[in-house]
């Protein structure tokens, strides 16, 4: 990092650089789900280390922390409900602990948004993505028996699906990051190519499809930022119409399309899980079973285990998982924050076609897509929820810091 970039991060260059790299450590751990290869039995210790690092980072900016959190008060409704769900939880101690961790992640998101501007945020996640990709490739080559499974490469991640999801969420950072030097641009393109190759090796259809959608969205941004004002609106409208048409066709011909990707109409047994989960939701629809308290290997979850014939770790649908944990009350809060983030992002895009706004749109798109058949909502031990909060808090913030460097993403 050159001196100008270090100065951009605020404070003395060396101290700023040290704090920034310290900030990246918990981000990398959250990308891995705090499960480090060969240290899987020490997940609790790794998770504790992650929270210690998060608290250390937050402690560097405590002067106006309460004021900053109050500005992002809508995002704190969700952890508040999660903590309150301790009162009716199937496993109160677990719910309280996970609720407090969810609160800590929300404060961490506020810290990131107020500590760094948009260029810096994209740069940070770009470096994290680069680092994890390199480590995963090295791990696969050094320990092929562990990093390469029968279904594809998983690298340093727990499963190949985890690898694909994390890469899909970090991929926009490489798309919209704009290096200052020509050598940096070469490295960025190499990283984009290496990411696509690694995804091919994971054999994750969802991951490849997600990256393809992100590349199309980036191409749309590259196109409309060069058009006249009147042409931009028409192009966006046509793009939305085309996307809706393709989605409708995909839904109508799902029975014919899914086998092409090695899937069936049950989505690899997901529909059976959803049917069982919906019956459980009907028993406690408004408040759920407590944050993080449903999939504990006992209680109501055993009905789903019997139906699926295996120990299901989550509902494979983010919306259903929220209903299981904190009910319709919690889902309403999650949907409100999500819709508000979409609205704020759309307003930002209409004001200026910036790379940062499209980066936010990419994160929101990945959040929606992966919650249809996986689950990233209120997952405090994963990077997905933190990324969503960074977008939600950043786009809501009055007089956003990223406006001060709008020239960096000039049309």
N, C-alpha and C positions, 0 to 999 in steps of 0.2 A: 504494500500500500504506500503510495507516494505521500509527500508532506501535505499537499493540498487536500488530498482525500482524508488524511488524518485530522487536519484542521477542520474539515467539514463536519467531522463527528463531534466536535466541540471539546474544549479543554486542551491541556498539554498533549501533544501528539502521542507520546509514549504511554501516558496514563489512559488516554482515550482508547488507544489500541488494546491495552491490557483489559480494560473493562469490556470492550466489544468482544474480544475473543473469549472472555469469561462468560459473556452472554450466550455465545454460540454453543458452549458446552451443554447446558440443559436442553437447548433446542435439538442438538444431535441425539441426546439421550431420549427425548420425547419422540423423535423420528423412529428410533429403535424400539419404542415401547418399553424403555428401561430394561431390555433383555439383551445383554451383551454376550456374544458367543463365548463358550467355555465358562461363563459366569451366570448361567441361567438359574442356578440354585441360590444366587445372591441377589435376586431381583429386588427384594425389600431394601437391601443395603444400597443398591444402585439408585433406587427410587428415592431413598432418603437423601443421598448425595445430590440428586437432581433438585429436590426441594430446597436444600441448603444453598445451592448455587443460585436458585431463583430468588430466595430471600436476600442473599448477598447483593445481587444486582439491583433489586428493588430498593435496598437500603441506601444505594448511591443517590437516589432521587426522592427522598422522603419529604422535602420542604413543602411541596405543593401537591403531594400525593392525594390527600383527601379531596381537594378541590377538583383534581383531574378525574378521580373516581366518581365524584358527584356528577360531573358532566356526562359520564358514561353510565349513568344510573340505571338505564334500561337493561344493560347487559348484566347488572348485578341482581336483577330479579330472579334469574335462573339459579345461581348458586344459593340464593336466599331460600327458594323453594326446596332445593336439594337438602339443605341443612335442616329445614323445618320438617322434612319428611322423616327425620329421625324419630319423630313422635309416633308415627304409625308404621315404621319400618319392620320388616321381618327379621332384620339384623341391625339393631340400632347402633352398636359401636362401629360397624363397618360403614354404615350410611353417614354417620357423623364425620368419620375420618375422610371419606371420599368427598363429602360435601365441603369440608374445609379445604381440601386440595383443589376442588373446582373453584372455590373462592380465590385461592392463591393464584391459579392460572389466569383468572380474570384480571386480577391486579397486575400480573406480569404482562398481560396484553396491553393494559393501560400504560404501564411503564415503557414498553417498547415503542408504542405510538407517540408518546410524548418525549422520549429520549432521542429518537431518531426520526429523520424526515423520510419521505417516500423513497428517495434514491438509496438511502442507507438501509432501509428495511429490505428492499429488493436485493441489494448487495449482500446483506447478511444471509438471507435464505439461499442466495446463489452460491455462496461459499459453503454453506452447510450441505447443500445438494451435491456440489463438486466433491467435497470431502467424503461423504458417504458412498458416492459412486465409486471413487477410487478405492476406498477401503473394501467395498463389496467385491470388486473385481480381483483385488489382491487376495482377499480371503478365499474366493472361489478357486483361484489358481494355486494357492498354498495349501488349502484344505478342501480339495474337491469332494471328499466324502461327506463333508458337513455343509459346504456352501452350495453344492449342486445336488438337488434331489432328483428322484425319478421323474417328477413332473416338470422340472425346469430349474433354472438358477434362482437362488434366493439370497445369495451373498451373505451379508452380516445380519440380515433380518431373520425373524422367527419363521416366516413362511414366504413362499413366492408371492402370495396375494398381498402380504404386508409390504413387500418390496415394491410391487406394482403401484399400490395405493400411495405410498410415500413419494415415489418418483413422480407420479401424476400430479400430486399437490405441489411439489417443488419445481416441476418443469416450467411453469409460467415465469418463475424468477429468472431462469436462463433465457427465456424468450424476450422478456422486457428489460433485462439488464442492459445498460449501454456503457461499455468500457470507454475510458478516456483515451487509451492507447491502441494502436493497430494490433499490437501483440495480444492485448486483452480480447479484442474482437475475434482473433484467430482461436484463442483458447475457448471462448464462448461457443463458437461454432463446433469445435471439436467435442465439447461437452454435450451439445445438443445431439450430435451424431452418435456419441458413445452411449448416451441415455437411450436412444431408440434401439441401438444394438442390444443393450442389456435387457430392455423390455422384451425384445424378440426372444432372447435366451430364457426369460422367465416363462414364456409361453402363456402369458396372461392376456386373454382376449380383451377383458375389461380395461386393463392397463393400456394396451395398444389402441383400443377404440377411444379412450379418454384423451390420450396424447394426440391422436388424429384430430379430434374435435378442437383441442387447444391450438393446434397448428392452423386449422381453418379460421378460428377466432382471431389469431394473430395476423393472418393474411387479410382478414376483413379490416382490422385496425390499420394495417399498412396501406390498404387501399383507400379507405375513407379519409384518412388524414391528408391525402393528396388531392381530394376532390373539392370542388366549390361548395359553398354552404348549402345551396339548394339541392345539389346532387347527393350530399351526405345523408339527408333525411330519407330520400328515395331509396338509396342503397341499403340503409339500415332496415327500412320497412320491408323491402324485398327479401333481405336476408332472414328476417324474423318469419316472414311468410314461408320461405323455403324450408326453414328449420321445422316449423310446425307441420308442414306437409310431409316431410321425411319422417317425423315422429309418428304421424298418423298412419303412414304406410307401413312403418316398422311394426306398429301395434297390430294392424289389420293382418299382416302376413307373418306374424310372429311364429306360427307353427312351421312355416317353411324356412324362415331365416335362422331360427335358433339352432337347428341341427348343423348348419354350416359352421357354427362356432363351437360345436361339441356340447351343446346344451339341449335340454328338452323343455316341454311346455311347463314342467314343474320347477324349472330353474334349479336343477340339481337338488330336488327335494325341498326347496325353500317354501313352496306353497303349502306343503304339509306342516312345516314349522309355523308359518303364519296363521294357518287355521287353528292350530292348538293355542298359539299365543293370544289370538283374538278372544278365545273362550276364557282365558285367564284374565284378560283385560276387562271383560264383561263383569267379572266378580268384584273388581275394585277400580271402576272406570275413572273416577274423579281425581284421586290422589295417588293411585298406584301402590306399589309394594315397598317403596323406599328407594332412594338413589343407590344403585349398586347392590341392592339386596335381593334381586330376583334370581339371578343366575349363580346361586351359591351351592348348588348340588343337593338342595333339599327343598321342602315345602312345595309350593305350587309348580315350580320348574320341573319337578319329576314327571309331571304329565307330558310335558313337551319332550323330555328325554325318551319316554316310552314310545311316543309317536314317531320320533325321528330315528329311534334305535341307536342313538349315540348321545354323548354328553354335549349338548349344544351350548356354546359359550355366550351367544347373544342371539337376538331375533333375526339377524340378517336383514334388517330393515330399521333404519334409524328412527323413523317416526313411531314404529311399534315399540321399539326399545324405550323411547321417552315415555310412552303411555304406560308401559310396565313399571317404570321406575317412579315417575312423578305425575302420572295420570293426565287427564285432559287439561287440568290447570297448568301443569308444566309444559305440555305441548303447545298450549296457547301462547305462553311466554316465549318459547323457542321460535314459533312461527312468526310472532310479532317482531322479534329481533331480526330474524332472517328477512322478512319482507321489508322492514325498514332499511336494512343494509342494501337490499336490491334497489329500493327507491332512491337512497342517497347516492348509490353508484350511478344509477341512470341519470340523475340530475347532474352529477359531475361530468359524465360523458357528454351530455347535451351542452354543457358549458364550455368544455374543451376536450378534444379527442386526445387525451393523454395516455401514455403507456401505463402509468400507475393506476388509472381508472380501469383500464382493460385487464391489468394484473388482478385487481380486486374482483372484477367480473369473472375472471377465470377461476379464482378461488371459490367464489359463490357457486359457479356452475359445477365444479368438482364436488363441492359439499352436497349439492342437491342430488347429483348423479349417484354418488357413492352411498347416499342414505336410502336409495331405492332398493338395493339388494345387499347392502353391507350394513354399515352403521358407524358414523363419526360424530353424531351429536353427543354433547355432554360427556365426552371421553377425556377426562382430565389427565390421563397418563399417555396420551397420544398427541402428535403434532397437529392433527387435523382441526381439532376444536380451537386450539390456540390461533392457528392461521385464520379461521373464521372470525374469531374475536378481534384479531388485529384489523381485519377489514371492517368489521362492524363498528368498532370504536373509532378507527381512523377516519372513516367516511362520515361519521356523525359529528366529529369534533369541530366546534366553531373555529373559524380562522385557521384551518388546518396548516400544519407546518409544511406539508408538501407543496402548498401554493407558492412558497417563497422560492422554490427552485423549479417553477413551471417551465422556465426556459429550457431546462434539461430535457423535457419531453415536448418541446415545442412542435407545433403542427408543421 
